[in-house]
Amino acid sequence: MSTSEQTQQGATGGAAQDLLIEDHGHVRLLTLNRPQRANALTPGLMAAIGEAFVEAGADPEVRAIVVTGAGDRAFCGGFDLKARHEADQAGKPFVYLMSTRERFVFEVIYETYKPVIAAINGAAVAGGFELALACDLRIGEEHAVFGLPEAKRGMGAHFATVMLPRTIPRAHALDLLFRSEYIDAVKAERIGFLNKVVAKGKALDEAMAWATQIAGNAPVTVRRMKETASKASGLPASAALRLNEGTNPYLSEDRVEGIAAFIEKRPPRWKGR
C-alpha cells in the first residue's frame, strides 16, 4: 500500500468496517473502528487484527506498527459484553479464547517481531488493556483510564495474568488484577505501564513520530532486538545470552551500510539483509 492508500477490513462478515489499515512510509497504522461501541472487540474484529499483524510481520516494507482506536472516548473497551450477553441468553456456548484452532490475537501481536506501539486515545480496559499490554511501547493521553475489571465480571484476564507481572512490578500487577480498580494515565506511567503521557488528541501523532524514528533504523537490528527480547523472557541469563535469533546484524549488509553512511555523513540506505 502507498502512503495515502487505506484498506478497510470488514471484521464482522461484511457489516461494519471495524479495522482500518493504512501505510505511512514504513509504518503500518491499524485503527479499531467501532467508536459507537468503545472500539470493543468481537470475534470477527480479533480475527481481523490477528490477520493484519501476520501480514504486517511478513511484509518487508513494514518496519513498525501502530495500533489505536477511533474517536477520543476509548482505545478499546475490551470484549463486547453486550454481544456476549445476547449469546448467553440465546444458549450459545462460550468458546475459551485460548483453546481455538488459531493462535490468540494477543499472542500474535506479542510474537510479531516488528516494534508495535499502542497510541492510547482513551479508555483501555479489560481486553483493551490486554491489547495495549501485547504491544511493545505505550503512549497514553492524559484523559485515558486503565484497568482490568475481569474479577468483577467473572472473566479471566488470562493474558494479563501471565504477562502483566513480567511488564510492571508484580505488586502493582496483582493489585490491578485482584482489586479491579481503574487507574489514570499518570499512575499508569508511574508504575511503568505507559512510556509517555501526552495531551488529549496527541497520542497518535506521538506514536507515529516514534514509529517513524524506529523505521529509520536498521531493520535487521531492530527485528533481532525484538525477537531476542521476546524469546529471552524467562530464560536464565546464561541461556538468553546464547540466543542467536534471525539474521545476525554483525554479518549483515546493513551493518556495512550503517558504518559507511556514518563515515560518509549521509543517511543510510537499508536493505533489510
Accessible surface in RSA format (square Angstrom, percent):
REM  Atomic radii and reference values for relative SASA: ProtOr
REM  Chains: A
REM  Algorithm: Lee & Richards
REM  Probe-radius: 1.40
REM  Slices: 20
REM RES _ NUM      All-atoms   Total-Side   Main-Chain    Non-polar    All polar
REM                ABS   REL    ABS   REL    ABS   REL    ABS   REL    ABS   REL
RES MET A   1    86.96  45.0  25.97  17.2  60.99 145.2  32.34  27.5  54.62  72.4
RES SER A   2    65.44  55.3  51.00  68.1  14.44  33.3  53.30 113.5  12.14  17.0
RES THR A   3    82.87  58.9  74.66  75.7   8.21  19.6  52.00  69.8  30.87  46.7
RES SER A   4   105.17  88.9  72.66  97.0  32.51  74.9  53.47 113.9  51.70  72.4
RES GLU A   5    81.27  46.7  73.09  55.3   8.19  19.5  29.47  57.0  51.80  42.3
RES GLN A   6    83.02  46.4  55.61  40.6  27.41  65.3  16.76  35.7  66.25  50.2
RES THR A   7    45.31  32.2  41.56  42.1   3.75   8.9  35.74  48.0   9.57  14.5
RES GLN A   8    84.89  47.5  61.06  44.6  23.83  56.7  14.36  30.6  70.53  53.5
RES GLN A   9    58.42  32.7  57.43  42.0   0.99   2.4   7.83  16.7  50.60  38.4
RES GLY A  10    39.06  48.2   0.00   N/A  39.06  48.2   6.13  16.8  32.93  73.8
RES ALA A  11     4.76   4.4   0.00   0.0   4.76  10.8   3.19   4.5   1.56   4.1
RES THR A  12    49.07  34.9  27.63  28.0  21.44  51.1  35.92  48.2  13.15  19.9
RES GLY A  13    84.77 104.5   0.00   N/A  84.77 104.5  45.63 125.2  39.14  87.7
RES GLY A  14    66.80  82.4   0.00   N/A  66.80  82.4  34.00  93.3  32.80  73.5
RES ALA A  15    67.98  62.5  41.40  63.9  26.58  60.5  56.51  79.6  11.47  30.4
RES ALA A  16    47.77  43.9  33.69  52.0  14.08  32.0  45.30  63.8   2.47   6.5
RES GLN A  17    70.62  39.5  65.34  47.8   5.28  12.6  29.17  62.1  41.45  31.4
RES ASP A  18     0.32   0.2   0.32   0.3   0.00   0.0   0.00   0.0   0.32   0.3
RES LEU A  19     0.09   0.1   0.09   0.1   0.00   0.0   0.09   0.1   0.00   0.0
RES LEU A  20    25.62  14.3  25.43  18.2   0.19   0.5  25.43  17.9   0.19   0.5
RES ILE A  21     5.89   3.4   5.89   4.4   0.00   0.0   5.89   4.2   0.00   0.0
RES GLU A  22    36.89  21.2  36.89  27.9   0.00   0.0   0.73   1.4  36.16  29.5
RES ASP A  23     8.80   6.2   8.80   8.8   0.00   0.0   1.46   3.4   7.34   7.3
RES HIS A  24    64.80  35.4  57.53  40.0   7.27  18.6  44.49  45.9  20.31  23.6
RES GLY A  25    52.83  65.1   0.00   N/A  52.83  65.1  36.54 100.3  16.29  36.5
RES HIS A  26    61.71  33.7  57.04  39.6   4.67  11.9  34.30  35.4  27.41  31.9
RES VAL A  27     2.04   1.3   1.64   1.5   0.40   1.0   2.04   1.8   0.00   0.0
RES ARG A  28    13.95   5.9  13.95   7.1   0.00   0.0   0.59   0.8  13.37   8.1
RES LEU A  29     8.75   4.9   8.59   6.1   0.16   0.4   8.59   6.0   0.16   0.4
RES LEU A  30     1.06   0.6   1.06   0.8   0.00   0.0   1.06   0.7   0.00   0.0
RES THR A  31    14.96  10.6  14.96  15.2   0.00   0.0  10.67  14.3   4.29   6.5
RES LEU A  32     0.52   0.3   0.52   0.4   0.00   0.0   0.52   0.4   0.00   0.0
RES ASN A  33    41.20  28.4  36.42  35.2   4.78  11.5   0.00   0.0  41.20  39.8
RES ARG A  34    22.35   9.4  22.35  11.4   0.00   0.0   0.00   0.0  22.35  13.5
RES PRO A  35    58.03  42.3  48.64  44.3   9.39  34.1  50.77  41.9   7.26  45.1
RES GLN A  36   117.26  65.6  86.86  63.5  30.40  72.4  69.26 147.4  48.00  36.4
RES ARG A  37    81.56  34.2  71.67  36.5   9.90  23.6  30.38  41.5  51.18  31.0
RES ALA A  38    16.78  15.4  15.99  24.7   0.79   1.8  16.78  23.6   0.00   0.0
RES ASN A  39     0.68   0.5   0.68   0.7   0.00   0.0   0.00   0.0   0.68   0.7
RES ALA A  40     8.22   7.6   8.22  12.7   0.00   0.0   8.22  11.6   0.00   0.0
RES LEU A  41     3.16   1.8   0.73   0.5   2.43   6.1   0.73   0.5   2.43   6.5
RES THR A  42    16.01  11.4  15.20  15.4   0.81   1.9  16.01  21.5   0.00   0.0
RES PRO A  43   109.59  79.9 102.04  93.0   7.54  27.4 104.26  86.1   5.33  33.1
RES GLY A  44    27.25  33.6   0.00   N/A  27.25  33.6  20.16  55.3   7.10  15.9
RES LEU A  45     0.00   0.0   0.00   0.0   0.00   0.0   0.00   0.0   0.00   0.0
RES MET A  46    18.76   9.7  17.37  11.5   1.39   3.3  17.29  14.7   1.47   1.9
RES ALA A  47    62.33  57.3  45.29  69.9  17.04  38.8  56.79  80.0   5.54  14.7
RES ALA A  48    12.59  11.6   6.93  10.7   5.66  12.9  10.81  15.2   1.78   4.7
RES ILE A  49     1.76   1.0   1.76   1.3   0.00   0.0   1.76   1.3   0.00   0.0
RES GLY A  50     9.67  11.9   0.00   N/A   9.67  11.9   9.67  26.5   0.00   0.0
RES GLU A  51   102.93  59.1  95.37  72.1   7.57  18.0  34.41  66.6  68.52  55.9
RES ALA A  52     2.89   2.7   0.63   1.0   2.26   5.1   2.48   3.5   0.41   1.1
RES PHE A  53     0.43   0.2   0.01   0.0   0.42   1.1   0.01   0.0   0.42   1.2
RES VAL A  54    81.75  53.8  73.34  66.4   8.42  20.3  79.51  69.1   2.24   6.1
RES GLU A  55    81.33  46.7  73.25  55.4   8.08  19.2  36.29  70.2  45.04  36.8
RES ALA A  56     0.00   0.0   0.00   0.0   0.00   0.0   0.00   0.0   0.00   0.0
RES GLY A  57    24.14  29.8   0.00   N/A  24.14  29.8  13.39  36.7  10.76  24.1
RES ALA A  58    81.74  75.2  48.84  75.4  32.90  74.8  59.92  84.4  21.82  57.8
RES ASP A  59    37.73  26.4  32.82  32.7   4.91  11.6  13.11  30.9  24.62  24.5
RES PRO A  60   114.76  83.6  88.15  80.4  26.61  96.7  97.79  80.7  16.97 105.5
RES GLU A  61   106.08  60.9 105.43  79.8   0.65   1.5  47.65  92.2  58.43  47.7
RES VAL A  62     4.16   2.7   2.89   2.6   1.27   3.1   2.89   2.5   1.27   3.4
RES ARG A  63    42.34  17.8  36.45  18.6   5.89  14.0   8.03  11.0  34.31  20.8
RES ALA A  64     0.00   0.0   0.00   0.0   0.00   0.0   0.00   0.0   0.00   0.0
RES ILE A  65     0.00   0.0   0.00   0.0   0.00   0.0   0.00   0.0   0.00   0.0
RES VAL A  66     0.00   0.0   0.00   0.0   0.00   0.0   0.00   0.0   0.00   0.0
RES VAL A  67     0.60   0.4   0.60   0.5   0.00   0.0   0.60   0.5   0.00   0.0
RES THR A  68     5.85   4.2   5.85   5.9   0.00   0.0   3.67   4.9   2.18   3.3
RES GLY A  69     6.37   7.9   0.00   N/A   6.37   7.9   0.00   0.0   6.37  14.3
RES ALA A  70    19.46  17.9  12.93  20.0   6.53  14.9  18.34  25.8   1.12   3.0
RES GLY A  71    55.12  68.0   0.00   N/A  55.12  68.0  32.86  90.2  22.26  49.9
RES ASP A  72    78.08  54.7  73.53  73.2   4.55  10.8  18.31  43.1  59.77  59.6
RES ARG A  73   158.48  66.5 142.88  72.8  15.59  37.1  66.80  91.3  91.68  55.6
RES ALA A  74     3.53   3.2   2.35   3.6   1.18   2.7   2.35   3.3   1.18   3.1
RES PHE A  75     0.00   0.0   0.00   0.0   0.00   0.0   0.00   0.0   0.00   0.0
RES CYS A  76     0.00   0.0   0.00   0.0   0.00   0.0   0.00   0.0   0.00   0.0
RES GLY A  77    24.42  30.1   0.00   N/A  24.42  30.1   6.93  19.0  17.49  39.2
RES GLY A  78     0.03   0.0   0.00   N/A   0.03   0.0   0.03   0.1   0.00   0.0
RES PHE A  79    38.22  19.1  31.18  19.3   7.05  18.3  31.18  18.9   7.05  20.2
RES ASP A  80    12.21   8.5   5.85   5.8   6.35  15.0   3.73   8.8   8.47   8.4
RES LEU A  81    79.25  44.1  72.64  52.0   6.60  16.6  72.99  51.3   6.26  16.8
RES LYS A  82   131.42  64.1 121.73  74.7   9.68  23.1  73.23  65.9  58.19  62.0
RES ALA A  83    44.04  40.5  37.69  58.2   6.35  14.5  39.01  54.9   5.03  13.3
RES ARG A  84    54.31  22.8  50.32  25.7   3.99   9.5  31.40  42.9  22.91  13.9
RES HIS A  85   106.82  58.4 104.65  72.7   2.16   5.5  66.85  68.9  39.97  46.5
RES GLU A  86    97.96  56.2  91.23  69.0   6.74  16.0  40.42  78.2  57.54  47.0
RES ALA A  87    19.33  17.8  15.14  23.4   4.19   9.5  18.47  26.0   0.86   2.3
RES ASP A  88    77.55  54.3  58.85  58.6  18.71  44.2  21.46  50.5  56.10  55.9
RES GLN A  89   135.85  76.0 101.21  74.0  34.64  82.5  28.80  61.3 107.05  81.2
RES ALA A  90    70.70  65.0  31.73  49.0  38.98  88.7  44.22  62.3  26.48  70.2
RES GLY A  91    62.96  77.6   0.00   N/A  62.96  77.6  35.37  97.1  27.59  61.8
RES LYS A  92   131.20  64.0 123.98  76.1   7.23  17.2  68.37  61.5  62.83  66.9
RES PRO A  93   111.56  81.3  94.10  85.8  17.46  63.5 105.17  86.8   6.39  39.7
RES PHE A  94   100.17  50.1  71.72  44.4  28.45  74.0  71.72  43.5  28.45  81.4
RES VAL A  95    90.39  59.5  81.32  73.6   9.07  21.9  84.93  73.8   5.46  14.8
RES TYR A  96   113.04  52.8 109.90  62.5   3.14   8.2  95.38  71.7  17.66  21.8
RES LEU A  97    44.33  24.7  43.15  30.9   1.19   3.0  43.15  30.3   1.19   3.2
RES MET A  98    66.25  34.3  34.40  22.8  31.85  75.8  36.08  30.7  30.17  40.0
RES SER A  99    76.15  64.3  43.04  57.4  33.11  76.3  41.79  89.0  34.36  48.1
RES THR A 100    62.14  44.2  40.69  41.3  21.45  51.1  40.01  53.7  22.14  33.5
RES ARG A 101   246.95 103.7 203.44 103.7  43.51 103.6  88.29 120.7 158.67  96.2
RES GLU A 102   136.90  78.6 125.46  94.9  11.44  27.2  51.80 100.2  85.10  69.5
RES ARG A 103   130.14  54.6 104.97  53.5  25.17  59.9  58.79  80.3  71.35  43.2
RES PHE A 104    20.45  10.2  16.55  10.3   3.90  10.1  18.70  11.3   1.75   5.0
RES VAL A 105     8.61   5.7   4.92   4.5   3.69   8.9   6.14   5.3   2.46   6.7
RES PHE A 106     0.51   0.3   0.51   0.3   0.00   0.0   0.51   0.3   0.00   0.0
RES GLU A 107    53.20  30.5  52.26  39.5   0.94   2.2  12.52  24.2  40.68  33.2
RES VAL A 108    10.22   6.7   9.24   8.4   0.97   2.3   9.24   8.0   0.97   2.6
RES ILE A 109     0.14   0.1   0.00   0.0   0.14   0.3   0.00   0.0   0.14   0.4
RES TYR A 110    56.46  26.4  56.40  32.1   0.06   0.2  47.11  35.4   9.35  11.5
RES GLU A 111    66.92  38.4  57.43  43.4   9.49  22.6  14.63  28.3  52.28  42.7
RES THR A 112    10.45   7.4   4.56   4.6   5.89  14.0   7.06   9.5   3.38   5.1
RES TYR A 113    39.18  18.3  35.36  20.1   3.82   9.9  22.83  17.2  16.35  20.2
RES LYS A 114    22.42  10.9  22.38  13.7   0.04   0.1  21.17  19.1   1.25   1.3
RES PRO A 115    14.65  10.7  14.32  13.1   0.33   1.2  14.65  12.1   0.00   0.0
RES VAL A 116     0.53   0.3   0.44   0.4   0.09   0.2   0.44   0.4   0.09   0.2
RES ILE A 117     0.01   0.0   0.01   0.0   0.00   0.0   0.01   0.0   0.00   0.0
RES ALA A 118     0.00   0.0   0.00   0.0   0.00   0.0   0.00   0.0   0.00   0.0
RES ALA A 119     0.03   0.0   0.03   0.0   0.00   0.0   0.03   0.0   0.00   0.0
RES ILE A 120     0.00   0.0   0.00   0.0   0.00   0.0   0.00   0.0   0.00   0.0
RES ASN A 121    11.20   7.7  11.20  10.8   0.00   0.0  11.20  27.0   0.00   0.0
RES GLY A 122     0.08   0.1   0.00   N/A   0.08   0.1   0.08   0.2   0.00   0.0
RES ALA A 123    23.07  21.2  21.21  32.7   1.87   4.3  21.26  29.9   1.81   4.8
RES ALA A 124     0.00   0.0   0.00   0.0   0.00   0.0   0.00   0.0   0.00   0.0
RES VAL A 125    16.03  10.5  16.03  14.5   0.00   0.0  16.03  13.9   0.00   0.0
RES ALA A 126    16.19  14.9  16.19  25.0   0.00   0.0  16.19  22.8   0.00   0.0
RES GLY A 127     0.00   0.0   0.00   N/A   0.00   0.0   0.00   0.0   0.00   0.0
RES GLY A 128     0.00   0.0   0.00   N/A   0.00   0.0   0.00   0.0   0.00   0.0
RES PHE A 129     0.23   0.1   0.23   0.1   0.00   0.0   0.23   0.1   0.00   0.0
RES GLU A 130     5.86   3.4   5.86   4.4   0.00   0.0   0.00   0.0   5.86   4.8
RES LEU A 131     0.55   0.3   0.55   0.4   0.00   0.0   0.55   0.4   0.00   0.0
RES ALA A 132     0.00   0.0   0.00   0.0   0.00   0.0   0.00   0.0   0.00   0.0
RES LEU A 133     9.29   5.2   0.74   0.5   8.55  21.5   0.74   0.5   8.55  23.0
RES ALA A 134     1.53   1.4   0.00   0.0   1.53   3.5   0.02   0.0   1.51   4.0
RES CYS A 135     5.56   4.2   0.00   0.0   5.56  13.1   0.05   0.1   5.50   5.9
RES ASP A 136    48.05  33.7  26.61  26.5  21.44  50.7  20.32  47.8  27.72  27.6
RES LEU A 137    46.40  25.8  46.40  33.2   0.00   0.0  46.40  32.6   0.00   0.0
RES ARG A 138    12.74   5.3  12.74   6.5   0.00   0.0   0.00   0.0  12.74   7.7
RES ILE A 139     0.00   0.0   0.00   0.0   0.00   0.0   0.00   0.0   0.00   0.0
RES GLY A 140     0.00   0.0   0.00   N/A   0.00   0.0   0.00   0.0   0.00   0.0
RES GLU A 141     4.15   2.4   4.15   3.1   0.00   0.0   0.00   0.0   4.15   3.4
RES GLU A 142   102.70  59.0  84.94  64.3  17.76  42.3  24.06  46.5  78.64  64.2
RES HIS A 143    67.18  36.7  40.79  28.4  26.39  67.5  51.01  52.6  16.17  18.8
RES ALA A 144     1.21   1.1   0.00   0.0   1.21   2.8   0.38   0.5   0.83   2.2
RES VAL A 145    55.13  36.3  55.02  49.8   0.10   0.2  55.02  47.8   0.10   0.3
RES PHE A 146     0.00   0.0   0.00   0.0   0.00   0.0   0.00   0.0   0.00   0.0
RES GLY A 147     0.00   0.0   0.00   N/A   0.00   0.0   0.00   0.0   0.00   0.0
RES LEU A 148     1.14   0.6   0.56   0.4   0.58   1.5   0.56   0.4   0.58   1.6
RES PRO A 149     9.59   7.0   9.59   8.7   0.00   0.0   9.59   7.9   0.00   0.0
RES GLU A 150    12.84   7.4  12.66   9.6   0.17   0.4  10.67  20.6   2.16   1.8
RES ALA A 151    67.82  62.4  30.44  47.0  37.38  85.0  39.53  55.7  28.28  74.9
RES LYS A 152   120.42  58.7  85.96  52.7  34.46  82.0  63.42  57.1  57.00  60.7
RES ARG A 153   127.29  53.4  95.75  48.8  31.54  75.1  34.99  47.8  92.30  55.9
RES GLY A 154    74.33  91.7   0.00   N/A  74.33  91.7  38.30 105.1  36.03  80.7
RES MET A 155    69.94  36.2  45.24  29.9  24.70  58.8  26.40  22.4  43.54  57.7
RES GLY A 156    56.53  69.7   0.00   N/A  56.53  69.7  32.23  88.5  24.30  54.4
RES ALA A 157    11.64  10.7   3.25   5.0   8.39  19.1   5.03   7.1   6.61  17.5
RES HIS A 158    84.05  45.9  77.41  53.8   6.64  17.0  47.55  49.0  36.50  42.5
RES PHE A 159    14.29   7.1  11.34   7.0   2.95   7.7  12.95   7.8   1.34   3.8
RES ALA A 160     0.00   0.0   0.00   0.0   0.00   0.0   0.00   0.0   0.00   0.0
RES THR A 161    67.40  47.9  60.18  61.0   7.22  17.2  53.44  71.8  13.96  21.1
RES VAL A 162    63.18  41.6  53.35  48.3   9.83  23.7  58.91  51.2   4.27  11.6
RES MET A 163    24.11  12.5  24.11  16.0   0.00   0.0  11.17   9.5  12.94  17.1
RES LEU A 164     0.00   0.0   0.00   0.0   0.00   0.0   0.00   0.0   0.00   0.0
RES PRO A 165    39.88  29.1  21.76  19.8  18.12  65.9  21.80  18.0  18.08 112.4
RES ARG A 166   145.18  61.0 104.36  53.2  40.82  97.2  37.94  51.9 107.24  65.0
RES THR A 167    53.26  37.9  23.90  24.2  29.37  70.0  19.25  25.9  34.02  51.4
RES ILE A 168     7.45   4.2   0.00   0.0   7.45  17.9   4.70   3.4   2.75   7.5
RES PRO A 169    78.23  57.0  65.89  60.1  12.34  44.8  77.63  64.1   0.60   3.7
RES ARG A 170   164.65  69.1 157.73  80.4   6.92  16.5  52.46  71.7 112.19  68.0
RES ALA A 171    79.08  72.7  63.92  98.6  15.16  34.5  70.62  99.4   8.47  22.4
RES HIS A 172    60.34  33.0  58.62  40.7   1.72   4.4  29.36  30.3  30.98  36.0
RES ALA A 173     0.00   0.0   0.00   0.0   0.00   0.0   0.00   0.0   0.00   0.0
RES LEU A 174    34.38  19.1  34.38  24.6   0.00   0.0  34.38  24.1   0.00   0.0
RES ASP A 175    44.68  31.3  37.22  37.0   7.46  17.6  21.08  49.6  23.60  23.5
RES LEU A 176     8.69   4.8   7.28   5.2   1.41   3.6   8.69   6.1   0.00   0.0
RES LEU A 177    18.48  10.3  12.20   8.7   6.28  15.8  12.41   8.7   6.07  16.3
RES PHE A 178   142.56  71.3 119.65  74.1  22.91  59.6 123.43  74.8  19.13  54.7
RES ARG A 179   139.50  58.6 127.39  64.9  12.11  28.8  63.66  87.0  75.84  46.0
RES SER A 180     3.40   2.9   0.70   0.9   2.70   6.2   0.70   1.5   2.70   3.8
RES GLU A 181    78.89  45.3  78.06  59.1   0.83   2.0  18.54  35.9  60.35  49.3
RES TYR A 182   104.24  48.7  78.47  44.6  25.76  67.0  64.99  48.8  39.25  48.4
RES ILE A 183    18.34  10.4  11.19   8.3   7.15  17.2  18.34  13.2   0.00   0.0
RES ASP A 184    75.71  53.0  70.38  70.0   5.34  12.6  26.57  62.5  49.15  49.0
RES ALA A 185     0.35   0.3   0.20   0.3   0.15   0.3   0.20   0.3   0.15   0.4
RES VAL A 186   102.37  67.4 101.18  91.6   1.20   2.9 101.19  87.9   1.18   3.2
RES LYS A 187    59.03  28.8  58.45  35.9   0.58   1.4  25.52  23.0  33.52  35.7
RES ALA A 188     0.00   0.0   0.00   0.0   0.00   0.0   0.00   0.0   0.00   0.0
RES GLU A 189    72.09  41.4  63.11  47.7   8.99  21.4  16.19  31.3  55.90  45.6
RES ARG A 190   164.38  69.0 129.10  65.8  35.27  84.0  72.17  98.6  92.21  55.9
RES ILE A 191     8.29   4.7   1.81   1.3   6.48  15.6   6.65   4.8   1.64   4.5
RES GLY A 192    43.56  53.7   0.00   N/A  43.56  53.7  27.76  76.2  15.80  35.4
RES PHE A 193     1.00   0.5   0.34   0.2   0.66   1.7   0.34   0.2   0.66   1.9
RES LEU A 194     6.66   3.7   0.00   0.0   6.66  16.7   0.49   0.3   6.16  16.6
RES ASN A 195    71.57  49.4  43.24  41.8  28.33  68.2   7.89  19.0  63.68  61.5
RES LYS A 196    79.29  38.7  79.29  48.6   0.00   0.0  43.67  39.3  35.62  37.9
RES VAL A 197    35.72  23.5  17.19  15.6  18.52  44.6  17.19  14.9  18.52  50.2
RES VAL A 198    17.79  11.7  10.22   9.3   7.56  18.2  17.79  15.5   0.00   0.0
RES ALA A 199    50.60  46.5  43.34  66.9   7.27  16.5  43.80  61.7   6.81  18.0
RES LYS A 200   112.44  54.9  95.29  58.5  17.15  40.8  47.52  42.8  64.91  69.1
RES GLY A 201    53.15  65.5   0.00   N/A  53.15  65.5  31.63  86.8  21.53  48.2
RES LYS A 202   110.87  54.1 110.58  67.8   0.29   0.7  58.85  53.0  52.02  55.4
RES ALA A 203     0.02   0.0   0.02   0.0   0.00   0.0   0.02   0.0   0.00   0.0
RES LEU A 204    61.77  34.4  60.80  43.5   0.97   2.4  60.80  42.7   0.97   2.6
RES ASP A 205    92.86  65.0  84.15  83.8   8.71  20.6  27.94  65.8  64.92  64.7
RES GLU A 206    40.65  23.3  38.96  29.5   1.69   4.0   2.28   4.4  38.37  31.3
RES ALA A 207     0.00   0.0   0.00   0.0   0.00   0.0   0.00   0.0   0.00   0.0
RES MET A 208    30.68  15.9  30.37  20.1   0.30   0.7  30.68  26.1   0.00   0.0
RES ALA A 209    58.08  53.4  43.04  66.4  15.04  34.2  51.87  73.1   6.21  16.5
RES TRP A 210    64.74  26.0  63.65  30.8   1.09   2.6  54.50  29.1  10.24  16.6
RES ALA A 211     0.00   0.0   0.00   0.0   0.00   0.0   0.00   0.0   0.00   0.0
RES THR A 212    82.98  59.0  79.21  80.3   3.77   9.0  65.60  88.1  17.38  26.3
RES GLN A 213   133.08  74.4 120.40  88.0  12.67  30.2  42.30  90.0  90.78  68.9
RES ILE A 214    32.38  18.4  30.79  22.9   1.59   3.8  30.94  22.3   1.43   3.9
RES ALA A 215     6.33   5.8   5.01   7.7   1.32   3.0   5.40   7.6   0.93   2.5
RES GLY A 216    44.52  54.9   0.00   N/A  44.52  54.9  31.66  86.9  12.86  28.8
RES ASN A 217    77.65  53.5  75.90  73.3   1.75   4.2  12.32  29.6  65.33  63.1
RES ALA A 218    13.32  12.2  11.20  17.3   2.12   4.8  11.20  15.8   2.12   5.6
RES PRO A 219    27.48  20.0  20.84  19.0   6.64  24.1  24.39  20.1   3.08  19.2
RES VAL A 220    10.27   6.8   4.22   3.8   6.05  14.6   8.68   7.5   1.58   4.3
RES THR A 221    41.21  29.3  41.21  41.8   0.00   0.0  28.69  38.5  12.52  18.9
RES VAL A 222    22.29  14.7  21.96  19.9   0.34   0.8  21.96  19.1   0.34   0.9
RES ARG A 223    98.83  41.5  97.72  49.8   1.11   2.6  37.16  50.8  61.67  37.4
RES ARG A 224    42.04  17.7  40.47  20.6   1.57   3.7  12.20  16.7  29.85  18.1
RES MET A 225   122.50  63.4 113.63  75.2   8.87  21.1  96.60  82.1  25.90  34.3
RES LYS A 226    19.92   9.7  13.96   8.6   5.96  14.2  18.78  16.9   1.14   1.2
RES GLU A 227    12.08   6.9  12.08   9.1   0.00   0.0   0.00   0.0  12.08   9.9
RES THR A 228    36.91  26.3  36.91  37.4   0.00   0.0  35.91  48.2   1.00   1.5
RES ALA A 229    69.24  63.7  49.14  75.8  20.10  45.7  58.33  82.1  10.90  28.9
RES SER A 230    18.27  15.4   7.00   9.3  11.28  26.0   5.79  12.3  12.48  17.5
RES LYS A 231    85.58  41.7  69.25  42.5  16.33  38.9  45.99  41.4  39.59  42.2
RES ALA A 232    23.68  21.8  18.51  28.6   5.18  11.8  18.64  26.3   5.04  13.4
RES SER A 233    47.96  40.5  22.08  29.5  25.88  59.6  22.48  47.9  25.48  35.7
RES GLY A 234    76.57  94.4   0.00   N/A  76.57  94.4  35.75  98.1  40.82  91.4
RES LEU A 235    76.22  42.4  58.39  41.8  17.82  44.8  59.04  41.5  17.18  46.2
RES PRO A 236    87.27  63.6  74.57  68.0  12.71  46.2  86.91  71.8   0.37   2.3
RES ALA A 237    71.86  66.1  59.05  91.1  12.81  29.1  63.73  89.7   8.13  21.5
RES SER A 238    81.71  69.0  70.15  93.6  11.56  26.6  54.02 115.0  27.69  38.8
RES ALA A 239    43.53  40.0  32.69  50.5  10.83  24.6  40.15  56.5   3.38   9.0
RES ALA A 240    19.48  17.9  14.57  22.5   4.91  11.2  14.77  20.8   4.71  12.5
RES LEU A 241   138.92  77.4 111.26  79.6  27.66  69.5 114.54  80.4  24.38  65.6
RES ARG A 242   189.59  79.6 165.27  84.3  24.31  57.9  67.82  92.7 121.77  73.8
RES LEU A 243    44.42  24.7  27.42  19.6  17.00  42.7  29.93  21.0  14.48  39.0
RES ASN A 244   100.80  69.5  77.92  75.3  22.88  55.1  25.29  60.9  75.51  73.0
RES GLU A 245    31.56  18.1  30.66  23.2   0.91   2.2   1.03   2.0  30.54  24.9
RES GLY A 246    49.34  60.8   0.00   N/A  49.34  60.8  25.92  71.1  23.42  52.5
RES THR A 247    75.58  53.8  61.14  62.0  14.45  34.4  32.80  44.1  42.78  64.7
RES ASN A 248    37.91  26.1  33.39  32.3   4.52  10.9   7.87  18.9  30.03  29.0
RES PRO A 249    18.04  13.1  18.00  16.4   0.04   0.2  18.04  14.9   0.00   0.0
RES TYR A 250   161.33  75.3 157.25  89.5   4.07  10.6 109.28  82.1  52.04  64.2
RES LEU A 251   150.39  83.8 115.03  82.3  35.36  88.9 120.17  84.4  30.21  81.3
RES SER A 252     6.78   5.7   0.48   0.6   6.30  14.5   4.83  10.3   1.94   2.7
RES GLU A 253    79.95  45.9  72.61  54.9   7.34  17.5  41.39  80.1  38.56  31.5
RES ASP A 254     4.58   3.2   3.05   3.0   1.53   3.6   2.43   5.7   2.15   2.1
RES ARG A 255   106.64  44.8  96.54  49.2  10.10  24.1  38.71  52.9  67.93  41.2
RES VAL A 256    86.61  57.0  84.06  76.1   2.55   6.1  85.10  73.9   1.51   4.1
RES GLU A 257    29.70  17.1  27.72  21.0   1.97   4.7  11.95  23.1  17.75  14.5
RES GLY A 258    18.86  23.3   0.00   N/A  18.86  23.3  12.15  33.3   6.71  15.0
RES ILE A 259    96.06  54.7  92.71  69.1   3.36   8.1  95.65  68.9   0.42   1.1
RES ALA A 260    28.76  26.4  22.59  34.9   6.17  14.0  28.53  40.2   0.23   0.6
RES ALA A 261     2.63   2.4   2.35   3.6   0.28   0.6   2.35   3.3   0.28   0.7
RES PHE A 262   159.54  79.8 145.74  90.3  13.80  35.9 153.85  93.3   5.68  16.3
RES ILE A 263   116.76  66.4 101.48  75.6  15.28  36.8 104.14  75.0  12.62  34.3
RES GLU A 264   105.43  60.5  78.27  59.2  27.16  64.7  40.67  78.7  64.76  52.9
RES LYS A 265   186.80  91.1 150.50  92.3  36.30  86.4 117.42 105.7  69.38  73.9
RES ARG A 266    58.43  24.5  42.96  21.9  15.47  36.8  39.66  54.2  18.77  11.4
RES PRO A 267   109.66  79.9 101.36  92.4   8.29  30.1 107.55  88.8   2.11  13.1
RES PRO A 268    49.57  36.1  34.44  31.4  15.13  55.0  34.44  28.4  15.13  94.0
RES ARG A 269   156.11  65.5 148.26  75.6   7.85  18.7  76.62 104.7  79.49  48.2
RES TRP A 270    47.65  19.1  25.67  12.4  21.98  51.6  25.11  13.4  22.54  36.6
RES LYS A 271   123.70  60.3  95.64  58.7  28.06  66.8  60.39  54.4  63.30  67.4
RES GLY A 272    38.46  47.4   0.00   N/A  38.46  47.4  11.75  32.3  26.71  59.8
RES ARG A 273   134.49  56.5 128.74  65.6   5.75  13.7  60.99  83.3  73.51  44.5
END  Absolute sums over single chains surface
CHAIN  1 A    13742.3      10715.4       3026.9       8009.1       5733.2
END  Absolute sums over all chains
TOTAL         13742.3      10715.4       3026.9       8009.1       5733.2
